[in-house]
Amino acid sequence: MAAALELSCWGGGWGLPSVHSESLVVMAYAKFSGAPLKVSVIDNTWRGSRGDVPILTTDDNIVSQPAKILNFLRKQKYNADYELSAKQGADTLAYIALLEEKLLPAVLHTFWVESDNYFTVTKPWFASRIPFPLSLILPGRMSRGALNRILLTRGGPPLYHIQEVEAQIYRDAKECLNLLSNRLGTSHFFFGDTPSTLDAYVFGFLAPLYKVRFPKVQLQVHLKQLSNLCRFCDDILNSYFRLSLGAFSGVNRNQWQIDFGEVLP
């Protein structure tokens, strides 16, 4: 009998099952591979650690970080990549490395460092799901963590400060989006008609950027000009998450309207 699989993750909004990229990567992969996850959405009653979210818990294991969680699921025979060739497997690793180097810093900056976005969207959303008094402390800590992560990967010589890094990371991110758009072309997924690990990562990184309503939308505007990437995100949401969005939001349909100003169709 398969072990119970419980995923603790940040919840959803703006039509997404989660607004958190790394949580979305795992949730999408589980859908693609058929892994029967029980999703436990973090709210202000949750008492576990939030620093390593998403967290997969089984009878005998606690696993954090998307790459480690996906590897664990593969060992449990939930494999979204079994039809891929060796070359496609190598391409998957190369594209994931590209996403983490070129796109992730700009996603982190959009959510956690750009002040208008942080104070009007990101901080209020996360603070509302964290118990007091941590709600006063943890969003700022997460923002500083995102900034440090950006500077660690992109702040080497001659770029030392976030102001110097900002222009470069957005240029890199736009180039990465263009590359992804060209690679996807008119296909449903990156390796044909069946979703794989790469699709889970791309969806997890792009969907929050595409859907969350920010006041500063520099990268979002560029993404929305790439219609095939937007269609890619919409198709995954409609095909794999449409019936479960209310559950992942952590609220009922009426509460969704109060929190996010929209009701699921």
Secondary structure, DSSP 8 states (H G I E B T S, - for coil): ----EEEEEE--BTTBS-S-HHHHHHHHHHHHHT--EEEEEE-TT--S--TT-SEEE-SS-EEESHHHHHHHHHHTT--TTTT--HHHHHHHHHHHHHIIIIIHHHHHIIIIISHHHIIIIIHHHHHTTS-TTHHHHHHHHHHHHHHHHHHHHH--TT--SHHHHHHHHHHHHHHHHHHHHHHHTT-SBTTBSS--HHHHHHHHHHHHHHHS--S--HHHHHHHT-HHHHHHHHHHIIIIIGGGHHHHHTS-HHHHHHHHS----
